[in-house]
Amino acid sequence: MNILSLIIKREFIAKVRNKSFIVMTFLSPLLFLGMSFLIGFLANMNKGEVKKVAIHDETGILKKDFKDSKETKYVDLSGMPLQLAKDTASKNYEGLIFVPKVADSKELITKVEYISDDSPSLEFVSDIEKIVDSQLTNDNLRALGFDSTKIAQAKVNSELHITKFSGEEGLKYLNEIKVFFGGAFGYLIMMFIIIYGNFVMRSVIEEKTSRIIEVIISSVKPYQLMMGKIIGNSLAGILQFTIWVALGLLVLFGSSLFLGSSADAGATAEAMSKLPQGAGTIASLIEKVNLYYNEIPVLTTIIFFLVYFIGGYFLYSSLYAAIGAAVDSETDSQQFLLPIIMPLMLGIYVGFFTVVNDPHGTVATVFSMIPFTSPIVMLMRIPFGVPVWQLITSIVLLFGTFLGVVWFASKIYRVGILMYGKKPTWKELYKWLKY
């Protein structure tokens, strides 16, 4: 046990003292925020660009229905000959909407064209089709003797009011927000497993290729060395995540103090009446955010994030360590990494496509129990409330599978760690398991 603790301490200190680890610990949150702001900025820039589209309507029926928007401006070229309109549109506009002259307006169902060298977006095509559909539908209604204007006036847009049996107000889109919240933690686990699992694999490969491992193995059992690397790197990962959480809490605490002082300044009704008209909307938005925050078990999710991160990391890192021992370079490891990454990707897809619709359904429940996908899928289910027995079963299966995988991985590790100059195959790994 003393030898294992020394290996853990060595791996942890070597990782924490690494300059790249220190830099990325404090730089990663800033990079994440910077990327978020950059994406938002680019999205706003893209929205600010107005696309000009020309129209050549020989029927005169549809051109009045194309209304300018923030993204699109329509220019009527119906007065020009068609060929001149095409030439003008090809040089000055994104494209040309051509409505040919027909004997019966019903023919426009398949006759309207969009002429452009660039493929239009799906949203733009859908908007044009809606305009054509609306106009032809109104023509059909008039032909049948119905007043399309009165029908349009008779349409209503209902809004479902959600409440609980206790009488409290319910929240719309709460399931989607819960899935996004749990999915963010699940995605973090996947990224941590891949990043720190690769650290373990590289560490083993470096020691193996430099022949240092031959000296270490003379006084340390391969199993102890493998476990020391796994635990030491996991502690470094937990430390890094803890620092990120602390930084995040400091930012939230500072922002809450700022918002609190702002709220005190405008606490009275007289002050609120002097605020701009949008201030009430901001206050309502903050109140809405607080309602959603109270419905999501943030602390519980963070606690189980740590539990599933440790279990998932231990499980996958033992496989990464076995691969590192089996190969002589990172290039040779690629053929073995895909079977490891596939369950993680499967967990992400299963979580987003099943948990949002039925968090307690058979598919979501089963995959939250399978050890190779449970760290991701279960975290997506936790915000919805998971029975205690399912959590206990999932955790026991996760750590139990880890012990079983470590036993198999250690058999590959102890043989492969001293093998040089030979590219292993799946058949070779199977033989090592039988030794």
C-alpha positions in Angstrom: 0.0 0.0 0.0 2.9 2.3 0.8 4.4 1.7 -2.7 1.0 2.5 -4.3 0.7 5.7 -2.4 4.2 6.7 -3.5 3.3 6.1 -7.2 0.1 8.1 -6.8 2.0 10.9 -5.2 4.6 10.9 -7.9 2.0 10.9 -10.8 -0.1 13.6 -9.1 2.9 15.9 -8.4 4.3 15.3 -11.9 1.0 16.3 -13.5 0.2 19.2 -11.2 3.6 20.8 -11.5 3.5 20.6 -15.3 3.4 24.1 -16.8 0.8 23.2 -19.3 -1.5 21.9 -16.6 -1.1 25.1 -14.6 -1.7 27.3 -17.6 -4.7 25.4 -19.0 -6.3 25.2 -15.5 -6.7 29.0 -15.4 -6.8 29.6 -19.2 -9.4 27.0 -20.1 -12.4 28.9 -18.5 -11.2 32.1 -20.2 -11.0 30.2 -23.5 -14.5 28.8 -23.0 -15.9 32.2 -22.3 -14.0 33.7 -25.2 -15.4 31.1 -27.6 -18.9 31.6 -26.2 -18.7 35.4 -26.8 -17.1 34.8 -30.2 -19.9 32.5 -31.3 -22.5 35.0 -30.1 -20.7 37.8 -31.8 -20.4 36.0 -35.1 -24.1 34.9 -34.9 -25.1 38.5 -34.4 -22.9 39.6 -37.3 -24.5 37.0 -39.5 -28.0 38.2 -38.5 -27.0 41.7 -39.4 -26.3 40.9 -43.0 -29.3 41.6 -45.2 -29.8 39.3 -48.1 -31.2 40.9 -51.2 -33.4 38.7 -53.4 -35.0 39.7 -56.7 -38.6 38.8 -57.8 -39.9 38.4 -61.3 -43.7 37.7 -61.0 -45.4 37.4 -64.4 -48.7 36.7 -62.7 -48.6 39.6 -60.3 -50.2 37.4 -57.6 -47.3 36.6 -55.3 -45.0 39.5 -55.3 -47.0 41.5 -52.8 -46.8 38.6 -50.3 -43.0 38.8 -50.1 -42.4 41.2 -47.2 -39.0 42.5 -46.2 -37.5 41.2 -42.9 -34.3 41.8 -40.9 -32.5 39.1 -42.9 -34.1 39.5 -46.4 -35.0 42.4 -48.6 -37.1 41.7 -51.8 -36.7 43.8 -54.9 -39.4 43.6 -57.6 -37.9 43.2 -61.2 -41.2 42.1 -62.7 -41.2 45.1 -65.1 -38.1 43.8 -66.9 -37.9 41.1 -69.5 -37.1 37.7 -67.9 -33.6 37.5 -69.4 -32.7 41.0 -68.3 -34.0 40.3 -64.8 -31.8 37.1 -64.6 -28.7 39.0 -65.7 -29.4 41.8 -63.2 -30.1 39.3 -60.4 -27.0 37.3 -61.1 -24.8 40.4 -60.7 -26.5 42.3 -57.9 -28.7 39.9 -55.9 -28.5 36.6 -54.1 -31.0 35.0 -56.4 -34.2 35.5 -58.4 -37.7 34.2 -57.5 -39.4 33.5 -60.8 -43.2 33.1 -60.9 -44.2 32.1 -64.5 -47.5 33.1 -66.1 -50.0 30.2 -65.9 -53.5 29.6 -67.0 -54.6 28.2 -63.6 -53.0 29.4 -60.4 -53.0 25.8 -59.2 -50.1 25.1 -61.6 -47.9 27.4 -59.4 -47.7 24.5 -56.9 -44.7 23.1 -59.0 -43.9 26.1 -61.3 -42.3 28.6 -59.0 -38.5 28.7 -59.3 -35.6 30.1 -57.3 -32.7 30.8 -59.7 -29.3 31.2 -58.0 -25.7 29.9 -58.3 -25.7 29.3 -54.5 -27.9 26.7 -52.8 -30.5 28.4 -50.6 -30.9 27.6 -46.9 -33.7 25.2 -45.8 -35.3 28.1 -43.9 -35.4 30.3 -47.0 -36.9 27.6 -49.2 -39.5 26.9 -46.5 -40.4 30.6 -46.3 -41.0 30.8 -50.1 -43.1 27.6 -50.0 -45.2 29.0 -47.2 -46.0 32.1 -49.2 -47.0 30.1 -52.2 -49.1 27.7 -50.1 -50.8 30.6 -48.3 -51.8 32.3 -51.5 -53.0 29.2 -53.3 -54.9 28.1 -50.2 -56.7 31.5 -50.1 -57.6 31.1 -53.8 -59.0 27.6 -53.1 -61.1 29.0 -50.2 -62.5 31.8 -52.4 -63.3 29.3 -55.1 -65.3 27.3 -52.6 -67.2 30.3 -51.4 -65.3 30.9 -48.1 -64.0 34.3 -46.9 -60.3 33.8 -46.3 -60.0 37.0 -44.4 -62.6 36.0 -41.8 -61.0 32.5 -41.5 -57.7 34.2 -40.8 -59.4 36.4 -38.2 -61.0 33.4 -36.6 -57.6 31.7 -36.0 -56.3 31.8 -32.4 -52.9 31.1 -30.8 -53.5 29.4 -27.5 -51.0 29.3 -24.7 -51.0 26.3 -22.3 -50.8 27.3 -18.6 -48.8 24.8 -16.6 -49.4 24.2 -12.9 -48.7 21.5 -10.4 -51.2 19.7 -8.3 -50.0 21.7 -5.3 -51.2 24.9 -7.1 -47.6 26.1 -7.8 -46.8 27.5 -11.2 -45.2 25.1 -13.7 -42.4 26.0 -16.1 -42.3 25.5 -19.9 -39.3 23.8 -21.5 -38.1 22.7 -18.1 -37.4 19.2 -19.4 -35.2 20.5 -22.2 -33.3 22.7 -19.8 -32.8 19.8 -17.4 -31.5 17.6 -20.2 -29.1 20.4 -21.3 -27.9 20.9 -17.8 -27.3 17.2 -17.2 -25.9 16.8 -20.7 -23.4 19.5 -20.1 -22.0 17.6 -17.1 -22.2 14.3 -19.1 -20.2 15.9 -21.9 -17.7 17.2 -19.4 -17.2 13.6 -18.1 -16.7 12.4 -21.6 -14.1 15.1 -22.3 -12.3 14.4 -19.0 -12.2 10.7 -19.6 -10.8 11.2 -23.1 -8.2 13.9 -22.1 -7.0 12.3 -18.8 -7.2 8.7 -20.2 -4.9 9.8 -23.0 -2.6 11.3 -20.3 -2.4 7.9 -18.7 -1.7 6.2 -22.0 1.0 8.6 -23.0 2.7 8.3 -19.6 2.8 4.5 -20.0 4.1 4.8 -23.6 6.8 7.3 -22.6 8.1 5.2 -19.8 8.0 2.1 -21.9 9.8 3.6 -24.9 12.5 5.2 -22.7 13.0 1.8 -21.0 12.6 3.4 -17.6 9.8 0.9 -17.0 12.3 -1.9 -16.8 13.9 -0.3 -13.7 10.5 0.5 -12.1 9.1 -3.0 -12.7 12.0 -4.5 -10.8 10.7 -3.1 -7.5 7.0 -2.4 -8.3 4.3 -4.8 -9.3 2.7 -3.9 -12.7 -0.8 -3.8 -11.1 0.4 -1.2 -8.5 2.1 0.9 -11.2 -1.1 0.9 -13.3 -3.4 1.8 -10.4 -1.0 4.5 -9.3 -1.1 6.1 -12.7 -4.9 5.9 -12.8 -5.5 7.3 -9.4 -2.8 10.0 -9.6 -4.1 11.4 -12.8 -7.7 11.2 -11.6 -6.8 13.3 -8.5 -5.1 15.9 -10.8 -8.3 16.0 -12.9 -10.5 16.4 -9.8 -8.3 19.2 -8.6 -8.5 21.0 -11.9 -12.3 20.6 -12.0 -12.5 21.9 -8.3 -10.6 25.0 -9.3 -12.9 25.6 -12.2 -16.0 25.2 -9.9 -14.5 27.6 -7.4 -13.8 30.2 -10.1 -17.3 29.8 -11.4 -18.8 30.2 -7.9 -16.7 33.3 -7.4 -18.0 34.8 -10.6 -21.6 33.9 -9.6 -21.1 35.3 -6.2 -19.7 38.5 -7.6 -22.5 38.9 -10.1 -25.1 38.2 -7.4 -23.7 41.0 -5.3 -23.8 43.3 -8.2 -27.4 42.4 -9.0 -28.3 42.6 -5.4 -26.9 46.1 -5.1 -28.8 47.1 -8.2 -32.0 45.7 -6.9 -31.6 47.6 -3.6 -31.1 50.8 -5.5 -34.4 50.4 -7.3 -36.4 48.8 -4.5 -39.1 51.4 -4.0 -42.1 51.7 -6.3 -41.2 55.3 -7.1 -37.7 54.3 -8.3 -39.1 51.4 -10.3 -41.6 53.7 -12.0 -38.7 55.9 -13.2 -36.8 53.0 -14.7 -36.9 52.5 -18.5 -39.7 50.3 -19.9 -37.3 47.4 -20.4 -36.3 47.2 -16.8 -39.5 45.4 -15.8 -38.7 42.8 -18.5 -35.2 42.3 -17.1 -36.6 41.9 -13.6 -39.1 39.4 -14.9 -36.4 37.5 -16.7 -34.2 37.3 -13.5 -37.3 36.1 -11.6 -37.9 33.4 -14.3 -34.3 32.3 -14.2 -34.6 31.9 -10.4 -37.7 29.8 -10.8 -35.9 27.4 -13.2 -32.8 27.4 -10.9 -35.0 26.2 -8.0 -36.4 23.4 -10.1 -33.0 21.9 -11.0 -31.0 20.0 -8.3 -27.7 21.7 -8.9 -25.9 20.5 -5.8 -27.0 16.9 -6.2 -25.9 16.9 -9.9 -22.5 18.2 -8.9 -22.0 15.6 -6.2 -23.0 12.7 -8.5 -20.9 14.3 -11.3 -17.8 13.7 -9.0 -19.0 10.1 -8.2 -19.6 9.2 -11.9 -16.5 11.1 -13.0 -14.3 9.0 -10.6 -16.0 5.7 -11.6 -16.1 6.4 -15.3 -12.5 7.7 -15.3 -11.2 4.6 -13.4 -13.1 2.3 -15.7 -11.9 3.8 -19.0 -8.4 4.7 -17.7 -7.6 1.1 -16.9 -8.3 0.4 -20.6 -6.2 3.3 -21.7 -3.3 2.1 -19.5 -3.6 -1.4 -21.0 -3.5 0.1 -24.5 -0.4 2.2 -23.6 1.3 -0.9 -22.3 0.5 -2.9 -25.4 1.8 -0.4 -28.0 5.1 1.3 -28.7 3.7 4.6 -30.0 0.5 6.7 -30.1 0.2 5.9 -33.8 -0.2 2.1 -33.0 -2.8 2.9 -30.4 -5.4 4.3 -32.8 -6.8 0.9 -33.8 -7.7 0.2 -30.1 -9.1 3.6 -29.2 -12.3 3.5 -31.3 -14.0 0.7 -29.2 -13.3 2.8 -26.1 -14.7 6.1 -27.5 -17.8 4.5 -29.1 -19.6 3.8 -25.8 -19.0 7.4 -24.7 -20.4 8.7 -28.0 -23.4 6.3 -27.7 -24.1 7.6 -24.2 -24.3 11.2 -25.5 -26.6 10.3 -28.3 -28.9 8.1 -26.2 -29.1 10.7 -23.5 -30.1 13.6 -25.8 -32.5 11.5 -27.9 -34.3 9.5 -25.2 -34.0 11.3 -21.8 -35.6 14.5 -23.1 -38.8 12.6 -24.1 -38.9 9.9 -21.5 -36.3 10.2 -18.7 -37.7 7.2 -16.8 -38.3 5.1 -19.9 -36.8 1.7 -20.6 -34.1 2.8 -22.9 -32.9 5.7 -20.7 -33.1 3.5 -17.6 -31.2 0.6 -19.1 -28.4 2.8 -20.5 -28.1 4.6 -17.2 -27.3 1.2 -15.7 -24.8 0.0 -18.2 -21.4 0.9 -16.7 -19.8 2.1 -20.0 -22.7 4.6 -20.7 -24.1 5.3 -17.2 -21.7 8.2 -16.3 -23.3 10.2 -19.1 -26.9 9.0 -19.3 -27.5 8.9 -15.5 -26.3 12.5 -15.2 -28.9 13.5 -17.7 -31.6 11.7 -15.7 -30.6 13.0 -12.3 -32.2 16.5 -12.8 -35.5 14.7 -13.4 -35.3 12.8 -10.1 -34.0 9.2 -10.1 -35.1 6.5 -7.6 -32.4 5.8 -5.0 -32.2 2.1 -5.8 -31.4 2.9 -9.4 -28.6 5.3 -8.4 -27.2 2.7 -6.0 -27.4 -0.1 -8.6 -25.8 2.1 -11.3 -22.9 3.1 -9.0 -22.3 -0.5 -7.8 -22.3 -1.8 -11.3 -20.0 1.0 -12.4 -17.4 0.4 -9.7 -17.8 -3.4 -9.9 -17.2 -3.4 -13.6 -14.1 -1.2 -13.0 -12.7 -3.8 -10.7 -13.3 -6.5 -13.3 -11.8 -4.4 -16.1 -8.8 -3.6 -14.0 -8.2 -7.4 -13.5 -8.3 -8.0 -17.3 -6.3 -4.8 -18.1 -3.6 -5.6 -15.5 -3.0 -9.0 -17.3 -2.5 -7.1 -20.6 -0.4 -4.5 -18.8 2.0 -6.8 -17.1 2.8 -8.6 -20.4 2.7 -5.7 -22.8 4.8 -3.3 -20.6 7.9 -5.3 -21.5 7.1 -6.1 -25.1 9.0 -4.1 -27.7 9.2 -3.9 -31.5 6.0 -5.8 -32.2 2.7 -4.3 -33.2 0.0 -6.0 -31.1 -3.3 -7.3 -32.6 -6.6 -8.2 -31.0 -5.5 -11.8 -31.2 -2.3 -11.1 -29.4 -4.2 -9.2 -26.6 -6.4 -12.2 -26.2 -3.4 -14.5 -25.8 -2.0 -12.2 -23.1 -5.3 -12.4 -21.2 -4.8 -16.2 -21.1 -1.3 -16.1 -19.7 
